[in-house]
Amino acid sequence: MPSGVPPLYVLRLGRVPYGRAMDVQNRLVQAHRAHLDGTDWRSNPDARWKEGAHAPDVLVLCEHDPVYTVGLRQTLYPPDEEARLRKLGADFQRTDRGGLITFFGPGMLVAYPVINLARRRCGLRLHVEQLRHAATTTCRSLGVGKAESRGPPETGVWMGNKKLCAFGVHCARHITTHGLALYCDPDLSWFQHIVPCGLEGRGVTSLTQELGHRIWLNGSSSNFQSFISECLGVLVGWVSEIIIYFRNYFRNSESIQGGILSFLGV
């Protein structure tokens, strides 16, 4: 790992509702902003940042219950469209990420890097390119050798005319949220009710569909974690190490040890 580059900690949430994953991201962002502002990270006088300390960069990995999400251009999806999609049995969420409507559900590897780009001297465009490269390399390592990374306006990983991995990122004050969804083994019929990412005439596919046998989330997750570490030039730690990290950098370590996981809502 290059000198001075902070580690990237992995937080595995398992299968969770979309809103819960957003809560976790927002709390991590809160910790980053508290550091930037020099304020308390959870309204606790014993939990102020020490001088020279940093909030940890965290890669949140999870799988979602069925949900349609839209990005910043929400006027394209009025309440009657939301109601129509909810009647299908999925949740519907409006978000601050880039991109148009998409679907998340069981069988997708969802990755949310919550990181401070300024500390890594990395611009948003490079960040997205790194994520695309990691996802493309993951697909190829699992046997989809023709997986192709594309930039705007088709940002994602593709197999011909079908998207294999979708991206949508938000960045404020150099702190990133949202990320990507790799279609490992989802029920692709959910996409029939929308125009995925607003791209007319395009389809979606999955690792399972391309390879002809089921691709389990755990294997895809391990491969992606390895390649994202390589692309970002960082060492990857685990959630238990996040606890250690917080204990090392707060004035009152005892108040942190029992509280960080509940603070993150996991």
Secondary structure, 3 states (H helix, E strand, C coil): CCCCCCCEEEEEEEEECHHHHHHHHHHHHHHHHHHHHCCCCCCCCCCCECCCCCCCEEEEEEEECCEEEECCCHHHCCHHHHHHHHCCCCEEEECCCCCCCEEECCCEEEEEEECECCCCCCCHHHHHHHHHHHHHHHHHHCCCCCCEEECCCCCEEEECCEEEEEEEEEEECCEEEEEEEEECCCCHHHHHHCCHHHCCCCEECCHHHHHCCCCCHHHHHHHHHHHHHHHHCCCEEEHHHHHHHHHHHECCCHHHHCCHHHHHCC
